Each structure stands twice: as structure tokens, then as C-alpha cells.
Amino acid sequence: MTASVAKLDHVSEEGIQLLVDGFYAKVRRDPELAPIFLRAIPGDWGPHLNKMYAFWSSVMLRTGRYKGNPVVKHFAVPGIQPALFERWLALFKETADELFDGAISAEFQARAERIAESLKLALFYRPERPWPPVTVQSGSGDPVGPGRA
């Protein structure tokens, strides 16, 4: 018999901290995302986690704690690609579903999706190129995905 863990039914600073910690633990183990994040954050993760607590507090609780520019920070990340945002969202959604009840998890996920799309547009959108970006299938040279010609 498996004991069920009660899911959080409201957003709090403590819940945000659990979400951020759980999410980034998964990121650091993920074969796609870990190399990107470990290059960007090679040492102490404490400052990054603290920024993410403040970021999500500002997003979900409207505290205004986050003071920063995510677009500028992400421009400086070597190896970041549009497709990686899907993996990022999958891990984020998984973590939110583990911790929060349906409505709260859905709100976190909706905001994460808007944030991811905003970052992708800021980092990769160019008017002269199709959006979303065309992905070339490995080995074939054929475009795949919604942005193909």
C-alpha cells in the first residue's frame, strides 16, 4: 500500500522553494539540460536558486522580490537552443504536478509556458526567419516541425 502525499493547495514562499529545489535537482540530472546549466552555473548553485525563489515569488505572489533581466542572462548562456525549452517545461510541469494540486499546478505551468515562449522569442526570433524555428532531422537534411517551409 502506497501512502499518498497531500499536495499543496495554495502558493506560498515555502511551496515555491520546494518547486524550485525539486525542479533544479531534476535539471542537474537531465542529460539534455544538465550540460547547459552546469556550464552556466559551474560552482555554487545557492545564488541562482535564491534568484529563482525571488523570480517565482514575483511571478506567482506578485511580491516584486525579483530584480533582474532574464533575457540578458539567457543571452549569455552558451549552447542554449529553442528545443531545450520543451525539456525544461516537461521537467517543470512534472515537478509542479508532484507538489501542487491541479489548479495550482496548472497556474504554475501556464505561467512557465508564457515565460518560456517570451524567452524563446527574445533569444531566437528574427523577422526574416520562420517561427517557430525549423529543425533539421538528423542525417536527412529535411526540415521538420511547425516552422518548416
Secondary structure, DSSP 4 states (H G I P E B T S, - for coil): -PPPPPPB-S--HHHHHHHHHHHHHHHHH-TTTHHHHHHHS-S--HHHHHHHHHHHHHHHH------S-HHHHHHT-TT--TTHHHHHHHHHHHHHHHHB-HHHHHHHHHHHHHHHHHHHHHHH--TTS-SSPPEEPTTT--EESTT--
